[in-house]
Amino acid sequence: MSPDWSGNAMGLETDLLIDRRRLKRRLALWRGFAVLLVLGAVLAWIGREGAIPGLGAGHVTRLTVEGFISDDRKLQEALDKLGKDAGVRAVIVAIDSPGGTVGGGEALHAALVRLRAAKPVVAVMRGTAASAGYMTAVAAERIFARESTLTGSIGVILQTFDTSELLARLGVRGEALVSGPLKDQPNPFHPLSPEGRAALQGVVGDMYAQFVDKVAAGRRMPVEQVRALADGRVFTGRQALGAGLVDAIGGEAEARAWLAAEKGVPEALPVEDLDLRSAAERLVGATFRGLVKTVVSEWLGVDGLGLVWQPAR
């Protein structure tokens, strides 16, 4: 019986077809990777320089400040970079925060003041913008609030507690070795001494004065007028408007209209949320997503289910 050469030839053609498909997948994968790298670099350049008409018209950046405000070095560095970014035409600070640390509010306020020297900055208060949240807002050139926004709460609080009586009933007594009489003030194991109370009240008073000065400078109000409002109370947005603590009732739409009318920032420009990831991190993320998409589409597009179920020979 003569050998079946036709069967062997068909098997060889099948092997060649499979190899060709595999090569095509590899080439497509690397081709897609190269295209994504180039595209990412071009987009980064466009975003930084604003060099291409239309695309180079720039955008408005939205900084969202939510929850507890703490000292965030990465955010401060990002705001400093915004001031040098030619593609950023203005910054909207969207605030929904009940407050935070004194240091955190001060650092964010300072970063926004630096940014305001280079770009138009407007604040939009949402549900709450109190204490350090209000300190953040007064760094802006104009403040918008809803009628029902809770804001104000201009002041400083330092809290401690005294468990000495409870511990005494349990037969527990705290001891502390200190280098000076105020080193352990405050201490939950014993009441504040008169000297300790006076020293801590001095610290709170100085922080309060700093807060009042920031409000007076940001709102262009006399210090004494601010002090009359800075007793720790909160205001609704409508009350704050009457007191001069905000400029207008409104939200982001009103802020965009003001930027267009007063700063020449077109309302049609896109709004981009501030991304605290570095350019390299954003590029890697976009590249990875593109690679996954390329792999899935190429493999399923070339072989379909045959990628998994190749017939045995």
Phi, psi and omega per residue, in radians:
M1 nan 2.310 -3.116
S2 -1.348 2.562 -3.126
P3 -1.150 2.626 -3.128
D4 -1.522 1.496 -3.108
W5 -1.203 -0.489 -3.124
S6 -1.117 -0.641 3.109
G7 -1.127 -0.755 3.125
N8 -1.107 -0.717 -3.139
A9 -1.100 -0.713 3.123
M10 -1.130 -0.687 3.116
G11 -1.120 -0.694 3.117
L12 -1.113 -0.727 3.120
E13 -1.120 -0.662 3.111
T14 -1.122 -0.753 3.114
D15 -1.073 -0.749 3.129
L16 -1.104 -0.694 3.127
L17 -1.125 -0.735 3.126
I18 -1.121 -0.764 3.128
D19 -1.084 -0.688 -3.140
R20 -1.126 -0.697 3.117
R21 -1.132 -0.720 3.114
R22 -1.102 -0.745 3.116
L23 -1.107 -0.694 3.126
K24 -1.093 -0.716 3.115
R25 -1.084 -0.782 -3.123
R26 -1.100 -0.783 3.139
L27 -1.096 -0.735 3.133
A28 -1.112 -0.674 -3.139
L29 -1.086 -0.881 -3.109
W30 -1.236 -0.587 3.093
R31 -1.106 -0.785 3.117
G32 -1.105 -0.687 3.124
F33 -1.079 -0.785 -3.136
A34 -1.125 -0.739 -3.140
V35 -1.097 -0.732 -3.140
L36 -1.125 -0.687 3.112
L37 -1.100 -0.812 -3.138
V38 -1.121 -0.770 -3.138
L39 -1.089 -0.738 3.122
G40 -1.083 -0.732 3.131
A41 -1.125 -0.729 -3.139
V42 -1.127 -0.776 -3.141
L43 -1.131 -0.672 3.101
A44 -1.100 -0.708 3.132
W45 -1.160 -0.743 3.131
I46 -1.095 -0.792 -3.118
G47 -1.109 -0.589 -3.102
R48 -1.384 -0.729 -3.016
E49 -1.670 -0.459 -3.055
G50 1.064 0.734 -2.930
A51 -1.565 -0.328 -3.067
I52 -1.769 2.217 3.140
P53 -0.959 2.499 -3.097
G54 1.516 -1.265 3.083
L55 -1.167 -0.575 -3.099
G56 -1.423 0.088 3.138
A57 -1.193 -0.243 3.068
G58 1.597 -2.955 -3.113
H59 -2.719 2.973 3.039
V60 -1.797 2.310 3.131
T61 -1.684 2.357 3.072
R62 -1.861 2.113 3.018
L63 -1.778 2.062 3.129
T64 -1.713 2.124 3.109
V65 -1.951 1.877 -3.082
E66 -2.209 2.642 3.034
G67 1.199 -2.686 -3.055
F68 -1.265 2.258 -3.125
I69 -1.620 2.090 3.099
S70 -2.185 3.058 -3.122
D71 -1.279 1.997 -3.055
D72 -2.154 1.698 -3.092
R73 -1.084 -0.691 -3.108
K74 -1.099 -0.704 3.110
L75 -1.157 -0.737 3.138
Q76 -1.087 -0.713 3.103
E77 -1.145 -0.674 3.127
A78 -1.130 -0.666 3.117
L79 -1.184 -0.656 3.084
D80 -1.115 -0.633 3.106
K81 -1.211 -0.609 3.100
L82 -1.025 -0.645 -3.127
G83 -1.108 -0.409 -3.132
K84 -1.766 -0.017 -3.069
D85 -1.528 1.984 -3.109
A86 -1.166 -0.369 -3.125
G87 -1.393 -0.235 -3.125
V88 -1.611 2.026 -3.104
R89 -1.585 -0.489 -3.138
A90 -2.881 2.898 -3.128
V91 -2.271 2.270 3.042
I92 -1.858 2.153 3.107
V93 -1.749 1.866 -3.129
A94 -1.637 2.016 -2.975
I95 -1.980 2.272 2.974
D96 -2.523 1.410 -3.003
S97 -2.550 2.391 3.081
P98 -1.456 -0.108 -3.132
G99 2.392 -2.811 -3.112
G100 3.076 -2.746 -3.135
T101 -1.335 2.730 3.091
V102 -1.085 -0.796 -3.138
G103 -1.114 -0.695 3.133
G104 -1.139 -0.783 3.111
G105 -1.126 -0.709 3.139
E106 -1.118 -0.762 -3.110
A107 -1.140 -0.756 3.138
L108 -1.171 -0.712 3.097
H109 -1.035 -0.815 -3.114
A110 -1.098 -0.726 3.138
A111 -1.117 -0.684 3.131
L112 -1.240 -0.593 3.069
V113 -1.125 -0.739 3.074
R114 -1.080 -0.741 3.141
L115 -1.136 -0.673 -3.121
R116 -1.080 -0.456 3.109
A117 -1.215 -0.343 -3.092
A118 -1.954 -0.505 -3.066
K119 -2.362 2.668 2.978
P120 -1.137 2.291 -3.138
V121 -2.209 2.175 3.077
V122 -2.156 2.573 3.119
A123 -1.902 2.405 3.077
V124 -2.137 1.954 3.133
M125 -1.455 2.351 3.103
R126 -1.781 -2.137 -3.086
G127 -1.148 -0.786 -3.063
T128 -2.469 2.398 3.021
A129 -2.590 1.307 -3.006
A130 -2.027 2.751 3.081
S131 0.930 -2.061 3.134
A132 -1.104 -0.423 3.033
G133 -1.153 -0.668 3.077
Y134 -1.281 -0.630 3.074
M135 -1.024 -0.641 3.072
T136 -1.112 -0.757 -3.072
A137 -1.134 -0.658 -3.036
V138 -1.251 -0.124 3.032
A139 -1.333 -0.269 -3.103
A140 -1.444 2.803 3.138
E141 -1.324 -0.508 3.119
R142 -2.554 2.480 -3.078
I143 -2.094 2.214 3.039
F144 -1.934 2.499 3.111
A145 -2.447 2.682 2.959
R146 -1.322 2.793 3.112
E147 -1.064 -0.581 -3.080
S148 -1.707 0.062 3.102
T149 -1.007 2.422 3.010
L150 -1.663 2.102 -3.092
T151 -2.470 -3.047 -3.091
G152 1.542 -2.165 -3.051
S153 0.932 0.814 -3.116
I154 -1.350 1.945 -3.118
G155 2.914 -3.119 -3.093
V156 -2.336 2.441 3.102
I157 -2.268 2.370 3.038
L158 -2.204 2.058 -3.061
Q159 -1.970 2.538 3.003
T160 -2.550 -3.113 3.110
F161 -2.572 2.739 -3.081
D162 -2.086 1.972 3.141
T163 -1.840 0.214 -3.001
S164 -1.079 -0.714 -3.123
E165 -1.170 -0.730 3.116
L166 -1.099 -0.776 -3.135
L167 -1.135 -0.624 3.125
A168 -1.114 -0.671 3.109
R169 -1.160 -0.505 3.120
L170 -1.532 -0.027 -3.137
G171 1.358 0.417 -3.132
V172 -1.953 2.350 3.129
R173 -2.286 2.242 3.135
G174 -1.510 2.527 3.104
E175 -2.244 2.555 3.108
A176 -2.502 2.332 3.037
L177 -1.766 2.081 -3.015
V178 -2.199 2.716 3.119
S179 -1.470 -0.240 3.129
G180 -2.784 2.825 -3.030
P181 -1.134 -0.306 -3.105
L182 -1.839 0.039 -3.063
K183 -1.163 -0.553 -3.121
D184 -1.843 0.538 3.094
Q185 -1.939 2.112 -0.005
P186 -1.447 2.796 -3.129
N187 -2.482 2.161 -3.104
P188 -1.179 -0.163 -3.100
F189 -1.569 -0.143 3.069
H190 -2.737 2.757 -3.096
P191 -1.137 2.772 3.041
L192 -1.133 2.418 3.017
S193 -1.412 2.792 3.089
P194 -0.990 -0.690 3.134
E195 -1.168 -0.711 3.124
G196 -1.142 -0.720 3.125
R197 -1.093 -0.750 -3.127
A198 -1.126 -0.723 -3.130
A199 -1.137 -0.793 -3.136
L200 -1.176 -0.628 3.084
Q201 -1.120 -0.577 3.074
G202 -1.138 -0.694 3.105
V203 -1.120 -0.824 3.141
V204 -1.077 -0.725 3.140
G205 -1.090 -0.686 3.137
D206 -1.199 -0.726 3.088
M207 -1.099 -0.671 3.112
Y208 -1.093 -0.761 3.135
A209 -1.080 -0.669 3.099
Q210 -1.102 -0.732 3.135
F211 -1.093 -0.835 -3.132
V212 -1.049 -0.736 3.134
D213 -1.087 -0.678 3.121
K214 -1.137 -0.726 3.117
V215 -1.153 -0.779 -3.131
A216 -1.058 -0.719 -3.139
A217 -1.222 -0.771 -3.096
G218 -1.197 -0.656 -3.095
R219 -1.663 -0.039 -3.118
R220 0.944 0.899 -3.134
M221 -2.115 2.618 3.038
P222 -1.073 2.544 -3.108
V223 -1.009 -0.722 -3.106
E224 -1.140 -0.588 3.092
Q225 -1.166 -0.677 3.098
V226 -1.166 -0.763 -3.121
R227 -1.015 -0.597 3.129
A228 -1.139 -0.439 3.138
L229 -1.722 -0.253 -2.995
A230 -1.693 0.997 3.097
D231 -1.852 0.294 3.103
G232 1.643 -0.141 -3.092
R233 -1.248 2.727 3.021
V234 -1.773 2.720 3.130
F235 -2.185 2.655 2.892
T236 -1.334 2.905 3.107
G237 -1.038 -0.679 -3.138
R238 -1.175 -0.708 3.079
Q239 -1.147 -0.703 -3.138
A240 -1.109 -0.625 3.096
L241 -1.101 -0.781 3.127
G242 -1.134 -0.523 -3.122
A243 -1.517 -0.107 3.138
G244 1.488 0.215 -3.127
L245 -1.473 -0.331 3.030
V246 -2.314 2.920 -3.064
D247 -1.718 -0.561 -3.049
A248 -2.809 2.754 3.018
I249 -1.549 2.285 3.141
G250 2.820 -3.079 3.136
G251 -2.281 -2.585 -3.051
E252 -1.169 -0.619 3.134
A253 -1.075 -0.748 3.119
E254 -1.190 -0.619 3.093
A255 -1.123 -0.722 3.118
R256 -1.140 -0.687 3.121
A257 -1.112 -0.711 3.112
W258 -1.153 -0.725 3.110
L259 -1.070 -0.675 3.132
A260 -1.191 -0.762 -3.067
A261 -1.298 -0.682 -3.013
E262 -1.767 -0.444 -3.046
K263 -2.101 0.002 3.114
G264 1.177 0.504 3.114
V265 -1.736 1.851 -3.030
P266 -0.979 2.433 3.117
E267 -1.175 -0.348 -3.119
A268 -1.347 -0.228 -3.141
L269 -1.096 2.499 3.117
P270 -1.219 2.715 3.057
V271 -1.872 2.225 3.128
E272 -2.071 2.274 3.084
D273 -1.237 2.458 3.132
L274 -1.131 2.152 3.137
D275 -1.824 2.036 -3.075
L276 -1.389 -0.054 3.056
R277 -1.271 2.609 3.097
S278 -1.232 2.876 3.113
A279 -1.035 -0.674 3.132
A280 -1.130 -0.723 3.135
E281 -1.140 -0.705 3.102
R282 -1.134 -0.711 -3.133
L283 -1.150 -0.744 3.117
V284 -1.099 -0.728 3.127
G285 -1.096 -0.791 3.129
A286 -1.141 -0.681 3.135
T287 -1.131 -0.739 -3.127
F288 -1.111 -0.768 3.129
R289 -1.111 -0.686 3.120
G290 -1.159 -0.660 3.118
L291 -1.119 -0.775 3.128
V292 -1.058 -0.768 3.141
K293 -1.104 -0.725 -3.133
T294 -1.124 -0.799 -3.122
V295 -1.062 -0.839 -3.094
V296 -1.116 -0.811 -3.081
S297 -1.190 -0.689 -3.111
E298 -1.214 -0.808 -3.084
W299 -1.155 -0.814 -3.120
L300 -1.255 -0.542 -3.132
G301 -1.255 -0.584 -3.098
V302 -1.416 -0.876 -3.001
D303 -1.919 -0.301 -3.064
G304 1.022 -2.418 3.117
L305 -1.226 -0.252 3.104
G306 -1.131 -0.331 3.094
L307 -1.080 -0.614 3.139
V308 -1.619 -0.719 -3.031
W309 -1.861 1.132 3.029
Q310 -1.307 2.275 -3.111
P311 -1.175 2.443 3.108
A312 -1.296 2.563 3.113
R313 -2.121 nan nan
